[in-house]
Amino acid sequence: MSSLKKWMTLGALTPLALGISLTTINAQAADKLLLKTPTAFPSKLPAVGTPVVKLADTLKKTSGGSVRMKVYEPGKLIAPSEILDAVSAGKVNSGFAASANWQGKMPAAAFFTSVPFGPEASEFLAWMYYGNGRQLHQEMYDSAGYHVKAIPCGMIPPETSGWFAKPINTIEDLKGLNMRFYGLGANVMDKLGVGTVQLPAAEIFPALEKGAIDAAEFSLPQVDQLLGFNKIVKYNYFPGWHQQASMQELLINKKTWSKMTEQQQSLLETACKSVVADTLAEGEAKQFEVLATAKDRGVEIRYWSDEILSAYQTAWDEVVQEKSVEDPFFNKVWTDLKTFRKGYDIWEKHAFLPRNVSTH
């Protein structure tokens, strides 16, 4: 329609009709939402960094463009360590990260990323969506005074347990090592004599190369390969006892969330659920090929001995007991998760084949 015809059409409207028309236009404009979203993970890293990109694409397509997300790479707008504070203060209206990043501020935060010795992804999601997981996740932020709405928005399958320059045959071999480690697993390694440090993805390879750290764990085999760890350290250990599943989260500023329409809120929740499913599927599908070709890259795949796994478990039991005494909310989350897992164990023992039974 030409500009002249548009004005002629508007001119033909009564004052009342014209007012209603302009109100409708303004309402449609007000309904549009742009989420400026700094992320803690480089977007090129599969299953780790790609979820926020998939989320942005899903929101744009399913909303017809009325909900858009602009993703900022780590450090481009906000440093990964500052995402929670920035979203809470309204400096940005959203952020994408993992809650374990904030365990220095809230000890229980690591539970909503990963838990040493389980649960695996299906059980983790069962607790989050149909147990008390989501309620506790939000309560943690609210009680600590953070003005954010937290939405689960990614799920990564088991990670590797770490990369080492030399074989680790006994617990004694770990003592004195400096290692990049993450989440509650870092507390376990500390207890066993390892000096741990949390480094973002981009800083791990340079730290290994310069000898600032002796070993590192980060993510899935596919991701670790892209980051080039195997060029420096050759012994890759399994299983990832410290992160059998790893959840990511979308944080929305509370004022932004309250101003969103019910439809927009529902769209974000639904889009994040689709990203959770897609991330888990992508992560599971792309690891076996990396392991199958590990020898070609000079990598030796190793599995922790029962003795070392038992030592990790014992240290974890000590860590969780100590932290439960120190922090009431940590104890609240741990007690709830333990209760859920005890119930889930009944189902698991009846429903699933033992891991050592081959179906092929």
Summary of the structure (lengths in Angstrom):
residues: 360
radius of gyration: 23.5
end to end distance: 64.0
largest distance: 86.8
contacts: 1154
relative contact order: 0.15
helix: 55%
strand: 15%
